[in-house]
Amino acid sequence: MKRFLNCALAVSTLAASILATPVLAQPAPPPMTKGPAGSNPPVAITPDKEIPFDQAMDAARTAMDFCLALPKKPAAVVMVVDLNGNIRVQLSPDGTGLPFYDYARRKAYTTLKKQMPSGEFGAQPQFAGLPRGAVLEGDPELITFPGALPIKKGGVIIGALAVSGPTGGGDDLKCTQAGMAKFHL
């Protein structure tokens, strides 16, 4: 019994010391301002670099309609993002799987950061044979899957259109290409 009381006393003393210990002030984390293009702070989006909303909607809807017209009717995510990776338009039909939202975002990120289509980036020889999900160039957000293309105005990238669905990058790219035809910049 004495041993039990000593143990109980030790536990209650430890608990009291933990509760009485003041919490030390932690420095605030740095602001999360790093944009997809690798800039810090985010790129200023001037009027000449804005994606017109009506064109973004039309492009996203066209890409979605193209996907839904494919024989397997994939439930794909279609995403239009600006230079900072901010989502301007996102569409997904009923039944879309959760990973496809992240894949579409990462495809767009890759396109903006590498200044090329996501599939073109992934086709580089140094990525051949890497396991799915490998961290590329030290950046866990980069992805090698096709399906995102840069949106350009006057030859300058102003955003990206990305599609990700369950039938693979080939179908994703076809849907993206259909949507890109709606941009008149």
N, C-alpha and C positions, 0 to 999 in steps of 0.2 A: 504494500500500500504506500509505503514511504517513497519507493522508487517511482510509482505512478504520480504522486504529488510533486515530486521533483521534476518529472518530465512535463507535467502540466504547467508548472511554474515557469519552466524554461521556455515552453512554447508561448505562453501568454506574455512573457517578457520580450521575446523576439517580436511578436506581433505588435506590441505596444511601441517598441523602438522603430519598427518600420512605419507605423502610422504617425509617429512623432517626428520622423525625419523630414525636414523641409524639402520640397521639390525644387531642384535647382533650375533656374531659368535656362531654357534651351534657346540657342540662336534660331531665328526664323529661317526656314528653308529659303533658298534662292527662288525668285519668281520663275514660274514656268513659262518663259516667253520665247523659247527657242522654236522657231517656225520650221516647217518641213524643208524649206530651201536651205536650212542650216544657218539661218541668220539669227542674230540675237541683238536687238529685239526684232519682232516680226517685221516683215517688209511692209512699208507704207503702201497702201493700195490707193493709188491716185485714180482719178476718173478714167484715164486712158488704160488702166490695168484692171478695171472692173469687168466682171462677167455680167452681161445684161440678164436680169432675172427671167424675162420671157424666153430668151434663147436657151438658158440653162434648163428651164422647165420643159421646153420643147425637145431638147436633146435627150434629157433623161427619159421622157415619156416615149420617144422614138426608140431608144435603146431597150426600154422595158418591153414595148410592144414587139420588137424584133425577137427578144428572148422568149417571150410567151408564144410566138409563132413557130418556134423551133419544134421539131418532132417530139422531143422529150419535155417540152414546156418547163424549162428549169425555173425554179423560184429563186431568182437572182436579185442581188442588191445592186442598185444603180446609184452612183454618187457623183455629184459635181462639187468640186472644192476650189476655193480661191488660192492665191499664192501662199497663204499662211496655213493652208490645210483646213480652213474653216469650211464646214459643209454649207453649201448654198442650196442644194437640192438633194434629197435622198428619197428613193422610192424602193419599196419591196412589197411583193404580193403576199397574200396569205400563204403560210407554210414555209416561209424563208427560214433557214437554219441560222442560228446565232453566229457561227464562225464567219459567215459570209459578209457580215457587216464589218468585222475587223479586217478581213482580207481585202475588201474594197478600199477601206481607209488606208491600209498599208500599201496597196498598189498605187493609189494616188500619191501618197507620201514619197514612194520610190521614184515615181515619175517627176515630181517636183524637185526632189533632192538631187537626182542624177541627171535631170534635164533631158530625159529620153523616155520612150515607152517602157513600161515595167517589164514586158517580155523581152525587149531588146537588152535591157540591163541583165536579165536573167540568162540570156543566151551567151553571155561572155564565157570564154573557155575556162577561166579560173573557178567558175561555179559548177562545172560539170562534175557529177558524181557526189556532190555534197548532200548530206541527209536533209530531208524536209525539216524546216524550222531552224536550220543552222544560222547562227549570227553571222551576218555578212559585213565585212569591213568594220567590225566593232560596233555596228549599229543594229540592235535587235528589231528595229522597225522596218528595215529594208526587206524586200521580198522579191523572189524571182519569177513569180507567176505572171503570165500575160493577162491583159484585160484593162490596162489603163493607158490612156494617151494624153499627151499635153494639149491643152487648149491654147492656141496662139493667136495673137493679134499683131499684125505687122511684123511677123517673124519672131516675136517675143512671147515667151510662155507667160500666161496670165492665170493658169489654173490647170486642172486635170479632170477628165471624165473617166471614171472607173466602174467596172462591172465585175461582180464575183458571184458565181453560182455553182451548183453541184455537178454540172456536166463538163467542167474543165476550162482551161485557159483558152482553148481554140474557140469555143462558143462564146466565152466572155469577150474575146477580142472582136468577133463578128458583131456582137451587140453594141460594143463601144464604137466601132467604125460606123454603124448605122446612125447612132446618136450624134457623132461628130459632124455629120453632114448638115445638121441643123444650126451649126454656129456660122454666122456671117459677120466676121469681125474685121 
